């Protein structure tokens, strides 16, 4: 079982890897402008969230809501375009983490049924 700090760290790393990896693969300034983001990046991030949910304790799987804000923050910092609305952007990007939180929830149920 993963400690809460590890769950948070893995969720942040998933978001950062999603942005940096797809940017490196596609060469696009923003990863979500690339076809690879939608066809490979998001499914891989969902699989990572599923594993995080399975390996987490209790309700720590909820921390996967930081995947999308981490990806967006990485995009803004890497692109040098951190504007005045960055806090609002990060809050709203948490909504985009719904698929990751759902995948982590499924992983946590798999954990519960296994035990």
C-alpha positions as CSV (number, residue, x, y, z in Angstrom):
1,X,0.0,0.0,0.0
2,X,1.2,3.5,-0.9
3,X,1.4,6.3,1.7
4,X,-0.6,9.5,1.0
5,X,2.5,11.4,0.0
6,X,3.5,8.8,-2.5
7,X,0.0,8.8,-4.0
8,X,0.2,12.6,-4.4
9,X,3.7,12.5,-5.8
10,X,2.7,9.8,-8.3
11,X,-0.3,11.8,-9.4
12,X,1.7,14.9,-9.9
13,X,4.4,12.9,-11.8
14,X,1.7,11.4,-14.0
15,X,0.5,14.9,-15.0
16,X,4.0,16.2,-15.6
17,X,5.0,13.1,-17.6
18,X,1.8,13.4,-19.7
19,X,2.7,17.0,-20.7
20,X,6.5,16.6,-21.2
21,X,6.2,13.1,-22.8
22,X,3.6,14.1,-25.4
23,X,5.4,17.4,-26.1
24,X,8.7,15.4,-26.7
25,X,6.9,12.9,-28.8
26,X,4.9,15.3,-31.0
27,X,6.9,18.5,-30.8
28,X,3.7,20.5,-30.2
29,X,3.9,23.5,-27.9
30,X,0.9,22.2,-26.0
31,X,0.5,18.5,-25.6
32,X,-3.3,18.5,-25.9
33,X,-3.0,19.9,-29.4
34,X,-1.4,16.6,-30.5
35,X,-3.3,13.5,-31.6
36,X,-0.9,11.4,-29.4
37,X,-2.3,13.2,-26.3
38,X,-5.7,11.8,-27.0
39,X,-4.8,8.4,-28.3
40,X,-1.9,7.5,-26.1
41,X,-1.3,10.0,-23.4
42,X,-4.8,10.1,-21.8
43,X,-5.2,6.3,-21.8
44,X,-1.8,5.8,-20.3
45,X,-2.6,8.4,-17.6
46,X,-5.8,6.6,-16.9
47,X,-4.0,3.3,-16.5
48,X,-1.5,5.0,-14.1
49,X,-4.4,6.4,-12.1
50,X,-6.0,2.9,-12.0
51,X,-2.8,1.5,-10.6
52,X,-2.5,4.4,-8.1
53,X,-6.0,3.7,-7.0
54,X,-5.3,0.0,-6.5
55,X,-2.1,0.6,-4.6
56,X,-3.4,3.5,-2.4
57,X,-4.8,3.3,1.1
58,X,-8.4,4.1,2.0
59,X,-9.6,7.1,0.1
60,X,-6.1,8.4,-0.9
61,X,-7.0,7.6,-4.5
62,X,-8.9,10.9,-4.5
63,X,-5.6,12.7,-4.9
64,X,-5.5,11.7,-8.6
65,X,-7.6,14.9,-9.1
66,X,-4.1,16.6,-9.3
67,X,-3.2,14.9,-12.6
68,X,-4.7,17.4,-14.9
69,X,-3.7,20.5,-12.9
70,X,-0.1,19.2,-12.8
71,X,-0.2,18.7,-16.6
72,X,-1.6,22.2,-17.1
73,X,0.8,23.8,-14.7
74,X,3.7,22.1,-16.5
75,X,2.4,23.4,-19.8
76,X,2.2,26.9,-18.5
77,X,5.6,26.9,-16.9
78,X,7.3,25.2,-19.8
79,X,5.7,27.6,-22.3
80,X,6.5,30.6,-20.2
81,X,2.9,31.7,-20.2
82,X,1.9,31.9,-16.6
83,X,-0.7,34.7,-16.6
84,X,-2.7,36.3,-13.8
85,X,-5.4,33.7,-14.0
86,X,-3.2,30.7,-13.3
87,X,-4.9,29.9,-9.9
88,X,-8.3,29.8,-11.6
89,X,-6.9,27.8,-14.4
90,X,-5.6,25.2,-12.1
91,X,-8.8,25.0,-10.1
92,X,-10.9,24.5,-13.3
93,X,-8.4,22.0,-14.7
94,X,-9.1,19.8,-11.7
95,X,-12.5,19.2,-13.3
96,X,-10.6,17.6,-16.3
97,X,-9.2,15.1,-13.9
98,X,-12.6,13.3,-13.6
99,X,-11.5,10.4,-15.8
100,X,-8.4,9.9,-13.7
101,X,-10.3,10.0,-10.5
102,X,-12.8,7.5,-11.9
103,X,-10.0,5.2,-13.0
104,X,-8.5,5.5,-9.5
105,X,-11.9,4.7,-7.9
106,X,-12.1,1.6,-10.1
107,X,-8.6,0.6,-9.0
108,X,-9.6,1.1,-5.3
109,X,-12.6,-1.2,-5.8
110,X,-10.3,-3.8,-7.4
111,X,-8.2,-3.5,-4.3
112,X,-11.2,-4.0,-2.0
113,X,-12.5,-7.0,-3.9
114,X,-9.0,-8.6,-3.9
115,X,-8.6,-8.3,-0.1
